[in-house]
Amino acid sequence: MSIELGVFLSTLVSNPAMLVVAVLNIGVLIVNGATDAPNAIATVVSTRCLKPTPAIVMAACCNFLGLLIVTLLSSAVAETIFHMVDFSGDSHQALVALMAAMVAIIVWGVSAWYFGLPTSQSHSLIAGLTGAAIALQGGFGGVNWDEWMKVIYGIVLSTFLGFGLGWLNAQAIRRFCSGFDRQRADAFFRWAQVIAGAAGAFMHGAQDGQKFMSIFMLASLLAAGADLPSTITIPIWLMVVCALSLGTGTGLGGKKIIKNVGMDMVKLERYQGFCVSLASTFCLIISTFGGLPVSSTHTNTTAIMGVGRAKCKSAVHWGVAVDMVKTWILTFPGCGILGYVTALLFLAIF
């Protein structure tokens, strides 16, 4: 089932709750662009392949194209998020709970950005929606566990495959290029890393953008009072709106996260930055077409750890890495509880 642009706009005018959800969802997309998308090009900047400004522009453009092109081929991640929790029942209450989830996600994401912590906006979205659905349905019956398990699969995939591929890529390239002229190899990997970083940003747009497009679809159907369908069709106009919002966020707030991920956790050479981007992109391709909602932040960071570990154990600043892991662990209960409490409050008020 799809939504026409005219119907969507008329619903915004006639339904204040729908308008608020739409505005907040765009806000979350912008925050996602500021906090998550820069991870894809953090190593490109830290190894001085590109300066921050052109790297951020590249990431913003690739986010836009990735969301648009990949979604035309597959919307598996959007389907997973759409069916992950139960917002059925009274449409007004469901919209209010959805609005509460968006507020919780924005508060959590902005706080993380302010402190320079690369918390996953994807995990925040999943946690906030889950907490709000539990509040709406009065218990864990608001969670579709078959779909929610895909989140767990995605975490396992991004952790072990990201780290493993990062380590394996670094080991293989270091041995293969051991006899090459260092200056020529460095020049090659400069541009190879730029291309790989662009590919990572491309897949980030596809993976993360689909999560938020599903929120637009859910809100539109609830506002129309329609039964939630078993499948959804993402309209092109919605792809464009979400892609522009994601790219805007990347352009506005990327530098702080780039420093924390690309510079503070581990010092990388250019070939190592290429290994990180290659591992991260491969993980995102598998998860996006497999319908697994993963964190691009999580995937990229574990790949950095793997590449650093391939050099030596001390190459990774494990204190920074541990702080990031703590943030990921706290996101699910923290943002989930925030979404639950906010939904209860909003349902009582509105």
Secondary structure, 3 states (H helix, E strand, C coil): CCCCHHHHHHHHHHCHHHHHHHHHHHHHHHHHHHHCHHHHHHHHHHCCCCCHHHHHHHHHHHHHHHHHHHHHHCCHHHHHHHHHECCCCCHHHHHHHHHHHHHHHHHHHHHHHHCCCCCCHHHHHHHHHHHHHHHHHCCHHHECHHHHHHHHHHHHHHHHHHHHHHHHHHHHHHHHCCCCCHHHHHHHHHHHHHHHHHHHHHHHHHHHHHHHHHHHHHHHHHHCCCCCCCCCCCCHHHHHHHHHHHHHHHHHHCHHHHHHHHHHCECCCHHHHHHHHHHHHHHHHHHHHCCCCCCHHHHHHHHHHHHHHHHCHHHECHHHHHHHHHHHHHHHHHHHHHHHHHHHHHHHHC
